[in-house]
Amino acid sequence: MRIGFIGAGVMAEAIISGIIKSGALTADDIMASDVSKNRLDQMKSTLGINVTSDNGTLVDFGSVIFVAVKPQDLPKVGKEIAAKLSERQTVVSIAAGVTLSQMQDVFETKSVVRVMPNTPAQVQSGMSVWICEDEVPGEHKELVTSVLEAIGKQYLVNEEKYIDMATGLSASGPAYIFMIIDALADAGVLLGMTRDMSKMLAVQMVKGTAELIDSSDIHIKELSDRVVSPGGTTAAGLLELESAGVPHAIMRAVEAAYAKALELGK
């Protein structure tokens, strides 16, 4: 089976790289199109995939078509390729806020998949939440599953509302963690560490903590309690975070991003 990517940006490159590294498909089975010739030349050089500047050629090539463009560009792409799509093809969108119903209207097909990935896909540690219509063939669902597992973990949902929720949590979430890590690194510098040392400590601490949570069946709150000694340093630090409303602010950030995703889908 062969797949095509309309749009050769960072996320498309991350997905394609993960596919090739995992062995799910070979470079010969993948084609990308983009408005930038320089970008296509780079993708061909670094990944060895097929490239084209013509979306019609790409549709003729692939059984599953990933549309990796900005939400506002989706209608334009739909006008270009809708008439060329056959009933044996499936369209996969990674555009935020674009619903399955909107996809069906734009691409004039019932066989559509909506995916919400995140940027850690660039290092094969992504989290992708997705949903598909019943009309999507089983072999295409299996291919999408393999593709998403090649760039991290995947979670298939049966209600579209969870895609918008995931937009606020796992898709926007890396930016929240970047901010937290940056603040931790700044704090280390404030205390007298070098920037390199402070960054290493902050990054490894967050990475290790995430791996500890992922590998344990113990509730996160209990894991946290195990770090906190009565009257100790961690208790003092947590008091400052809670007094500043950090947990509440994080919850509000996720809620705000979710609301924005709903707004984009209107």
C-alpha positions as CSV (number, residue, x, y, z in Angstrom):
1,M,0.0,0.0,0.0
2,R,1.2,3.5,-0.8
3,I,0.5,6.8,1.0
4,G,0.7,10.5,0.0
5,F,1.3,13.6,2.1
6,I,-0.2,16.9,0.9
7,G,2.0,19.4,2.7
8,A,5.6,18.7,3.6
9,G,6.0,20.7,6.8
10,V,7.5,19.7,10.1
11,M,4.7,17.3,11.2
12,A,4.6,15.6,7.8
13,E,8.3,15.1,7.9
14,A,8.1,13.7,11.4
15,I,5.4,11.2,10.4
16,I,7.3,10.1,7.2
17,S,10.6,9.7,9.1
18,G,8.8,7.6,11.7
19,I,7.2,5.4,9.1
20,I,10.5,4.7,7.4
21,K,12.4,4.1,10.6
22,S,9.8,1.7,11.9
23,G,9.7,-0.2,8.6
24,A,6.0,0.2,8.3
25,L,6.5,1.3,4.7
26,T,9.5,2.0,2.5
27,A,10.5,5.4,1.1
28,D,9.4,4.1,-2.3
29,D,5.8,3.7,-1.0
30,I,5.6,7.4,0.1
31,M,5.1,10.6,-1.9
32,A,4.9,14.2,-0.6
33,S,3.6,17.4,-2.4
34,D,4.2,21.0,-1.4
35,V,4.2,24.5,-2.8
36,S,7.9,24.9,-1.9
37,K,10.3,23.2,-4.4
38,N,13.1,23.7,-1.9
39,R,11.2,21.8,0.8
40,L,10.4,19.0,-1.6
41,D,14.1,18.8,-2.6
42,Q,15.1,18.6,1.0
43,M,12.6,15.8,1.8
44,K,13.7,13.8,-1.3
45,S,17.4,14.2,-0.3
46,T,17.0,13.4,3.4
47,L,14.3,10.8,3.3
48,G,14.5,9.4,-0.2
49,I,10.8,9.6,-0.8
50,N,8.9,10.5,-4.0
51,V,8.0,14.2,-4.4
52,T,5.7,16.2,-6.6
53,S,4.4,19.7,-6.9
54,D,1.1,18.4,-8.3
55,N,-1.5,17.2,-5.8
56,G,-3.3,15.3,-8.6
57,T,-0.2,13.2,-9.2
58,L,-0.1,12.5,-5.5
59,V,-3.7,11.4,-5.4
60,D,-3.0,9.0,-8.3
61,F,-0.1,7.6,-6.3
62,G,-1.5,6.9,-2.9
63,S,-4.3,4.8,-1.4
64,V,-4.3,6.8,1.8
65,I,-3.8,10.6,1.5
66,F,-2.6,12.5,4.6
67,V,-3.5,16.2,4.3
68,A,-1.0,18.1,6.5
69,V,-1.9,21.7,5.8
70,K,-3.3,24.6,7.9
71,P,-7.0,24.4,8.5
72,Q,-7.7,27.5,6.4
73,D,-5.9,25.8,3.4
74,L,-8.1,22.7,3.5
75,P,-10.9,24.0,1.3
76,K,-8.3,24.9,-1.4
77,V,-6.8,21.4,-1.3
78,G,-10.3,19.9,-1.4
79,K,-11.1,21.8,-4.6
80,E,-8.0,20.4,-6.2
81,I,-8.4,16.7,-5.4
82,A,-12.0,15.9,-4.5
83,A,-12.9,15.0,-8.1
84,K,-9.8,12.8,-8.4
85,L,-10.5,10.7,-5.3
86,S,-12.0,7.3,-5.7
87,E,-14.1,5.2,-3.3
88,R,-11.0,3.0,-2.7
89,Q,-9.1,6.0,-1.2
90,T,-9.1,7.5,2.3
91,V,-8.3,11.0,3.4
92,V,-6.5,11.7,6.7
93,S,-6.4,15.2,8.1
94,I,-4.2,16.5,11.0
95,A,-5.7,20.0,10.9
96,A,-6.9,21.3,14.2
97,G,-10.7,22.0,14.5
98,V,-11.7,20.5,11.2
99,T,-14.5,18.0,11.8
100,L,-15.2,14.7,10.1
101,S,-18.3,16.2,8.6
102,Q,-16.4,19.2,7.3
103,M,-13.8,16.8,5.8
104,Q,-16.5,14.8,4.0
105,D,-17.9,18.0,2.5
106,V,-14.5,19.4,1.4
107,F,-13.2,16.1,-0.1
108,E,-16.6,14.7,-1.2
109,T,-15.9,11.3,0.3
110,K,-17.2,9.4,3.3
111,S,-13.8,7.6,3.9
112,V,-12.1,10.1,6.2
113,V,-9.9,10.0,9.3
114,R,-9.2,12.9,11.7
115,V,-6.0,12.8,13.7
116,M,-4.6,15.1,16.4
117,P,-0.9,14.4,16.8
118,N,1.7,16.5,18.7
119,T,5.2,17.7,18.1
120,P,7.1,15.0,20.1
121,A,6.3,12.9,17.0
122,Q,9.5,14.5,15.7
123,V,11.4,12.2,18.0
124,Q,9.0,9.3,17.7
125,S,7.6,10.0,21.1
126,G,4.3,11.6,20.0
127,M,0.8,11.1,21.2
128,S,-1.9,10.9,18.5
129,V,-5.6,10.7,19.1
130,W,-7.8,9.8,16.2
131,I,-11.2,8.9,14.9
132,C,-12.5,7.5,11.6
133,E,-15.8,7.1,9.8
134,D,-17.3,3.6,9.5
135,E,-16.7,3.8,5.7
136,V,-12.9,3.7,6.1
137,P,-11.7,0.2,4.9
138,G,-10.2,-2.1,7.5
139,E,-6.8,-2.1,5.8
140,H,-6.7,1.6,5.8
141,K,-7.5,1.7,9.5
142,E,-4.6,-0.8,10.1
143,L,-2.3,1.4,8.0
144,V,-3.2,4.6,10.0
145,T,-2.6,2.6,13.2
146,S,0.8,1.5,12.1
147,V,1.7,5.1,10.9
148,L,0.7,6.6,14.3
149,E,2.5,3.9,16.3
150,A,5.6,4.7,14.2
151,I,5.7,8.2,15.7
152,G,4.8,7.3,19.3
153,K,1.5,6.2,20.9
154,Q,-2.0,6.3,19.4
155,Y,-5.5,6.3,20.9
156,L,-8.6,5.6,18.8
157,V,-11.8,7.2,20.1
158,N,-15.4,6.6,19.1
159,E,-16.7,10.2,19.7
160,E,-15.3,13.2,18.0
161,K,-15.5,15.4,21.1
162,Y,-12.4,13.7,22.4
163,I,-10.3,15.0,19.5
164,D,-11.0,18.6,20.5
165,M,-10.3,17.7,24.1
166,A,-7.0,16.1,23.0
167,T,-6.2,19.3,21.2
168,G,-6.2,21.2,24.5
169,L,-4.3,18.5,26.4
170,S,-1.8,16.4,24.4
171,A,-1.5,18.6,21.2
172,S,-1.1,21.9,22.9
173,G,0.5,20.4,26.0
174,P,4.1,20.3,24.8
175,A,4.1,24.1,24.9
176,Y,3.0,24.1,28.5
177,I,5.8,21.7,29.3
178,F,8.3,23.8,27.4
179,M,7.3,26.8,29.5
180,I,7.7,24.8,32.8
181,I,11.1,23.4,31.8
182,D,12.3,26.8,30.7
183,A,11.2,28.2,34.1
184,L,13.0,25.4,35.9
185,A,16.2,26.1,34.0
186,D,15.9,29.8,34.7
187,A,15.5,28.9,38.4
188,G,18.7,26.9,38.3
189,V,20.6,29.8,36.8
190,L,19.1,32.1,39.4
191,L,20.6,29.8,42.1
192,G,24.0,29.9,40.4
193,M,24.1,27.0,38.0
194,T,25.4,27.3,34.5
195,R,22.7,27.3,31.8
196,D,23.8,24.0,30.4
197,M,23.8,22.3,33.8
198,S,20.4,23.8,34.7
199,K,18.8,22.8,31.4
200,M,20.2,19.2,31.7
201,L,18.8,18.8,35.2
202,A,15.4,20.2,34.3
203,V,15.0,18.2,31.1
204,Q,16.2,14.9,32.6
205,M,14.0,15.4,35.6
206,V,10.9,15.9,33.5
207,K,11.8,13.0,31.2
208,G,12.5,10.6,34.1
209,T,9.4,11.6,36.0
210,A,7.2,11.0,32.9
211,E,8.8,7.5,32.4
212,L,8.3,6.8,36.1
213,I,4.6,7.6,35.8
214,D,4.2,5.6,32.6
215,S,5.9,2.5,34.0
216,S,3.9,2.5,37.3
217,D,0.4,1.5,38.3
218,I,0.6,3.8,41.3
219,H,-1.5,7.0,41.2
220,I,0.3,10.2,40.4
221,K,-0.7,11.8,43.7
222,E,0.8,8.9,45.6
223,L,4.1,9.1,43.6
224,S,4.2,12.8,44.4
225,D,3.6,12.1,48.1
226,R,6.6,9.7,48.1
227,V,8.9,12.7,47.2
228,V,7.5,14.9,49.9
229,S,9.0,14.7,53.4
230,P,7.2,16.4,56.3
231,G,8.6,19.8,56.7
232,G,11.1,19.2,53.9
233,T,12.3,21.1,50.8
234,T,9.8,19.6,48.4
235,A,6.9,20.5,50.7
236,A,8.1,24.1,50.8
237,G,8.3,24.2,47.0
238,L,4.9,22.7,46.4
239,L,3.4,25.2,48.8
240,E,4.7,28.1,46.7
241,L,3.3,26.5,43.5
242,E,-0.1,25.8,45.0
243,S,-0.3,29.3,46.6
244,A,0.5,30.8,43.1
245,G,-2.4,28.8,41.6
246,V,-0.2,26.8,39.3
247,P,-2.4,23.6,39.2
248,H,-5.5,25.7,38.5
249,A,-3.7,27.7,35.8
250,I,-2.7,24.6,34.0
251,M,-6.2,23.3,34.0
252,R,-7.5,26.6,32.7
253,A,-4.8,26.5,29.9
254,V,-6.1,23.1,28.7
255,E,-9.7,24.4,29.0
256,A,-8.9,27.5,26.9
257,A,-7.1,25.5,24.2
258,Y,-10.1,23.2,24.0
259,A,-12.5,26.1,23.7
260,K,-10.3,27.5,20.9
261,A,-10.4,24.1,19.1
262,L,-14.2,24.2,19.2
263,E,-14.2,27.7,17.9
264,L,-12.0,26.7,14.9
265,G,-14.4,23.9,14.1
266,K,-17.4,26.2,13.7
